[in-house]
Amino acid sequence: MLASRAGGQIVTANPGRVYLVGAGPGDPRLLTIHAVSVLKKADVVVYDRLIHPNVLDLCQEDAERIYVGKEHQKISTSQDAINQLLVQHALAGRNVVRLKGGDPLLFGRGGEEAEVLSAQNIPFEIIPGLSSSLASLAYAGIPVTHRQIVQGVSIVGGFRGEFDFPWRDKHAWIVLMGLDHVQQLVDTALSHGFPPMLPAGAIEWGTWGHQRTVRTSLQDLPKAIHQTNLESPCLLVFGDNVNVGTTLSWFESKPLYGQRILIASTYPWPWSQLMNLREQGAEVFNWSVYLKPVADGHILQELSSDAQVYLDEASLIEPLLAGWQNTGRDIRHLPSLMCPRMTRPLVQAQGFTEVQAVDIEELGQPPAVGNRDHVYVPWEVCQELSITNEPQRGCWTRSAKKRLTDPLWDYHLQRDFDVAWILSKQAANWYIERGLCAKSILIAPPLQAFFESLSLPCGKVSVMGPDQWTDLLGTHHLMAIDCED
């Protein structure tokens, strides 16, 4: 591919394609099939504030994710800067997804971005998305139109507080981005002849698991919003169709409605399992830490020595042994492996068998029946290693930094015992990368968190596999975890 440099940026002979994609209002299940397909092949994803983290998990692991979300009364990326990002990456030959909440052409500035791309002769496609103005009402049980009640609808932007629309019978008005000006909007509507007792509503975080809906009269709407502390994103609706929602509400009556569940693991959880929880009304977030093949020279040098290698986490087996094989070395030359009973089959699956010159030893006594059958406790290993008083030299591979009370670290201080840490740098900025929407996951209770791995950064940790947390959720014995820095 030929490339030249113009204006300080790399330009290829064949520019990439830009997809202006509507991600829908929040619920990942509302993505279109076409949107999913382009996300999975994108080199660069430029995304807004209200994109659900599960949607970003559909991207390729090595795709570059660029957050350009706009937050109220905060410094944000300008539209000119966003346009320049799209042009820059496309001219460099990359496939770019511009991911927007709702529909890209409904108050999404997609038209402006398409004009910029067209002027630069950059190929682009527009992939429509489901607008929050329609989907949020559906999740609140409010029909946008109803043959006997509402026969027309207007979708308006309320970010300037302007509402220059006369009253019309059997009509509904949906106001996007109008929460900060709700009093001005209501006063203007009343001055245009809107009935004070006209049904009105507000929907916060529409289609998300923590969606909230308020129904009242038009004149009382500002007061109701203040009393319930509704925050952005929130849309307003004026019309007789609001009252129909009291009998058609379906989403907010689901068994796990209002529950926020964080599943942290060292691999992405299957999309179908996450969506099964959403089917029950829960808001589900998946924190996936990607472990790469180990390339650290110190760790591989330890593997080349006479040291025994201790594996305490199943998630480390593949990247560790992949790193070894990437050096071109025969796995039969690897020194002995010591691993807990639960990881032994995974080690063998990597090519290590009893007939090879690799000694696989097991650590830890079998747990008591029905007690910690899915947890491997580090201090049990220390006790077993301490049976002999002879100095032992080993390399213990972990996927996170030590804890101050880690018994393995204490053991390291007493013996010739190296501890190696393996963690993808991608994981460190997971929440920062996803903007305000994702950071609110941890600070908006209730949060139920389930951690698959000992290595994930948390305070009180429960380590369980998919069967364990599925059983817990199925019996509604939710275990709350306090996340700490």
Secondary structure, DSSP 8 states (H G I E B T S, - for coil): --EEEETTEEEESS---EEEEE-BSS-GGG--HHHHHHHHH-SEEEE-TT--HHHHTTS-TT-EEEE----TTS----HHHHHHHHHHHHHTT--EEEEESB-TTSSS-HHHHHHHHHHTT--EEEE----HHHHHHHHTT--S-BTTTB-EEEEEE-TT--------TTEEEEEES-GGGHHHHHHHHHHTT--TT-EEEEEESTTSTT-EEEEEETTTHHHHHHHHT--SSEEEEESTHHHHHHHH--GGGSTTTT-EEEEEESS---HHHHHHHHHTT-EEEEEE--------HHHHHHHHTT-EEEE--HHHHHHHHHHHHHTT--GGGS--EEEEGGGHHHHHHTT--TTSS--EEEES----TTSSTT---HHHHHHHHTTS-S---EEEEESS---TT-HHHHHHHHTTEEEEE---GGGGGHHHHTHHHHHHHHHSS-EEEEES-TTS--SS--B--HHHHHHHHHTT---------
